[in-house]
Amino acid sequence: SAASDVYKRQVWNNIQINDKRVCIELLAGKKRGTGILSLLDETCRMPSNSNTNSNLTFVQKVYSAYPKNPCLVAPEIKKPIPLVKKQLSRTEGFCVKHFAGPVNYDCTTGFVEKNNDSIHPELEVVLSQSKDTILSSIFSVESARKTSGTRFSTISSKFSDQLVVLMERLRRCSAHFIRCVKPNALQKPKEFEGGSVLSQLRCSGLLETLTLMAKGYPTRCSYKDLHGRYRSLMPSVLSSLDPPTFSLALLKAIDVPRDSYVLGASKIFFKAGQMSFLERLRNETKALAPELVKKIRIWLLKKRYFRVVHTVVACNRFGHILKGMVSFNKLRTLAMTVHI
């Protein structure tokens, strides 16, 4: 997703997002002409001796094309269900692990034949000449589409074409979604069926979104923006600091909890609610300016002090390492001399 890509570039990727790209590639394929829908379309176009043979051929093609796909498994054996006479075998169907859960696909009852959406040309002409304006307009459009291409039509090909158009439209604009939850099967007010509501929330991905918001950092602000927003409120000694140092010093001065933000390569990632605190601080900075300047100066002095201490410690350790290397070389030279 876009959020995980930003985390990879700026910070790290410690948030696991349920990515169903493997399942999408199984159904629609990585490129046009691949995937289960394309295999169904291909099998539907090929002549067969019987409906049973075409269904079995389709199942074999699916397993042969994607033998290692984790989202494609043999039909799951479930508890006996009323009106279901038998369980599916591997040769009679397959199971796809969708985002909402595994779904068994029974290919023994005309699965391939149902995909055929072609209409006899003579019947199509009759329907296009219907006195019903809606019916005649629908089949006149269908006739125009089929005239420009092949007359053989399948449901899977139509679905794939509609999906391509939808994705192209989504990429051209900024999409906003409203999650609608059906409270109960009877559609009565003030009645909630817990199991049904929870299932809808899981299928819509809302739980994963909330988890990402809770564990992640949805609010972002670049160092340059934060520096430009608050540097005019600080004295020149502090406003002249580089943007990353100034931003970190400001957060330390106003006591922002360390676990509520993460420093990225060019941005600061805040947890929900932290940016509103900074906006309120902007309105009260004139009264708090002396105290903020004092805290920032103390933090800078501490930072420089610890930097000097770490430098001295590193130099001492490096000096001991050099002395050890010199002593080792002397001993090795002496050993070689004695050996000769």
Salt bridges, closest charged atoms under 4 A:
ASP19 OD2 - ARG21 NE 3.73
ASP41 OD1 - ARG45 NE 3.07
GLU42 OE2 - LYS61 NZ 3.46
GLU92 OE2 - LYS86 NZ 3.08
ASP117 OD2 - LYS158 NZ 2.47
GLU124 OE1 - LYS146 NZ 3.99
GLU124 OE1 - ARG151 NH2 3.37
GLU142 OE2 - ARG145 NH1 3.74
GLU142 OE1 - LYS158 NZ 3.76
ASP161 OD1 - ARG32 NH2 2.58
ASP255 OD2 - LYS295 NZ 3.41
GLU279 OE2 - ARG229 NH1 2.69
GLU291 OE2 - LYS295 NZ 3.55
